[in-house]
Amino acid sequence: VRPDFAPALVVYLLQFMVIDMMLSLGFLHWPLVSPNYFHRVDRVLWRWNWSVPAKTANTTLLLVLLLVAPVAVATVVAVVQLAVKVWSAHRMLTIAAAGQTCSPD
């Protein structure tokens, strides 16, 4: 319906359907019930990906920007979100490779 939204949406869908999916399933490496408990493994990753502000920024921010801001702004935000997700995936893989366990918290 709005082809001009394509740059922002392509970047967003890439990070959401590929990188974020890997992150969201990464908790399975540890004895956790869901990614909402990832703070037991790494509080920084949890804060940037599964805390309430992070979840809000990850899903709502881009959609709101597409409605109220130029597409270029939304695309920049989508690229920043992608960078955060790539950094998070790298950090999670590093933690897993180091054999870090979760706290009993």
ZIHU-V447324 format. One record per backbone hydrogen bond with DSSP energy under -1.0 kcal/mol. CO is the residue of the C=O (numbers start at 1). NH is the residue of the N-H. Records with the same first field share a line. If there is no record, write none. Layout:
# ZIHU-V447324
CO=NH ; NH
This chain:
# ZIHU-V447324
2=5
3=6
5=9
6=10
7=11
8=12
9=13
10=14
11=15
12=16
13=17
14=18 ; 19
15=20
18=22
19=23
20=24
21=25
25=28
26=29
27=30
30=32
34=37
35=38
37=40
38=41 ; 42
40=103
42=46
43=47
44=48
45=49
46=50 ; 51
51=55
52=56
53=57
54=58
55=59
56=60 ; 61
60=64
61=65
62=66
63=67
64=68
65=69
70=74
71=75
72=76
73=77
74=78
75=79
76=80
77=81
78=82
79=83
80=84
81=85
82=86
83=87
84=88
85=89
86=90
87=91
88=92
89=93
90=94
91=95
92=96
93=97
94=98
95=100
96=99
